[in-house]
Amino acid sequence: MKNERVMSAVAPIQKKKTLYSILRQNRIKVYVHSGVFHCDDAMSIAIIRMYLEKFNPNAKLIVKRSRNIPFNFRGLVLDQLPPEDFKGVYIDHHNPDEQIKKDYSDLPLSVTEGNYLGEITQATCGILWEMLGWKITRHHNSTGIQGMFALINAEDNGEENENGYRIHGSLSSIVRKLNPTWLEKNADEQFEKAVQICRQNLEREIAAEEAVIKANVWLRKNIENFSYKGNKIAFIGDFKPSWGFFNEKKPDYLIWRNENGEYMCKNLFGHYFPTKWWGKSTEELEGITGTGLTFCHAGGFLISCTDFPSMKEALKIAINYSQSHFCIYANSYGEDSKVALKSWD
């Protein structure tokens, strides 16, 4: 199996125990390095806890932040090399002869915080996620989760982007700032905060992926598709939108009803609404358009209306404006789509 190959690669010392056998014990002791902590070691502990809560909930996990590993220690060592007489399992990425690389070149920039990524050395938490993630969640290989681990791996290994700059992820930056100052004596307490933040981020990525899957099922049954001059317009009712819900081609315009009963519309391809609408007051917008248009974002990509007929009229004005001023016609399904499109008129 893939995970056995990973285990063999990262822990070549001959031993009877494996990571899985250690995690089945009632009392599990883990050593991570002392000193400055990073997102890598904090996320590693978060992964271990999530795994144990699912498969060994009664186990007692003891985490020690120290480089002084006892002789004949038979537990788990993370993110540092063990002593020569080590009898347990270690997972580390600092020895060049034992490093594992993974290709992240297919990840979109939206999940890599604008960094073009290629082949990156796996940090300890990246290796752990390859071994345990598939047991924790069926979404272990989702784009968002892979992007998060890619950035942690890249920063912890000092990787550079194509412009020669060090890669820094926002989660790693947050964790780094949790390290105590020289005036503080609460390193273990701060490390625990880092573990919690890492776990929360990972759990939110898992929840987001689950929501996307359920949303696509819902959309296939409930979405209303319209067409106006080659543009696809999708209305999703009271459903809370997320652009990731469209796993095929996106519509040109997405409309939904917010919690206040207003109708919102976002242009998903940068066909900005008319510039004379941008940032104007409700009174000004009603005077300009003669519709129930109540809001236009100062960036020109989002509008709201009091009712659906007003949204229809406002969108007609916007589409005609785009086609006459910028020769922008459509980027999505258009008239050749197999999707059933209702008339917008």
LINFENLIN-V551461 format. One line per field, one symbol per residue. ss: DSSP state (2 for helix, 1 for strand, 0 for the rest). psi: psi as a letter, one per 30 degrees, with the letter a starting at -180 (. if undefined). burial: b if it has 24 or more other ideal C-beta (glycine too) atoms within 12 Angstrom, else e. A space follows every 50 residues. Layout:
ss=???
psi=???
burial=???
This chain:
ss=02222222220000000022220000111111000000222222222222 22222000011111100000000001110000000000111000022200 11100000222000000011100222222222222200000022222222 22222200010000010002222222200000000022222222222222 22222222222222222222220111110011111000000022200000 00111110000011111000000022200002222222200011110000 011110022222222222222222200000000222000001100
psi=leeeeeeeefifkklelleeeefflfjkkkkllaaklleeeeeeeeeeee eefefiffkjkjkkjlfiklkgkgbkkkglkllegkgbkkjlgfjffgkk lkjgffklfffghgkjkbkkkkleeeeeeeefeffekfgfgleeeeeeee eeeeefghllafggkkkkleeeeeeeffkllffkhheeeeeeeeeeeeee eeeeeeeeeeeeeeeeeeefffkkklkjhfkkkkkgbgkklkfffjfbkl lekkklkafgglkkkkjfggiklkfffkglleeeeeeefgahkfkkkffg fkllleleeeeeeeeeeeeeeeeeeghkekfbeafglfkjklkf.
burial=eeeeebbeebbebebebbbeebbebeebbbbbbeebbbbbbbbbbbbbbb bbeeebeeeebebbbeeebeeebbbbbbbbbbeeebbbbbbbbbeeebbb bbebeebeeebbbebbbeebbbbbbbbbbbbbbebbbebbbbbbbbbbbb bbbbbbbebebeeeeebbbebbebbbebbeeeeeeeeeebbebbbebbbe bbbebbebbebbeebeeebeeebbbbbbbbbbbbbbeebebbbbbbeeeb bbbbbbbeeeebbbbbbbbebbbbeebeebeeeebeebbebebbbbeeeb bbbbbbebebbbbbbbbbbbbbeeeeebebebbeeeeebebeebe
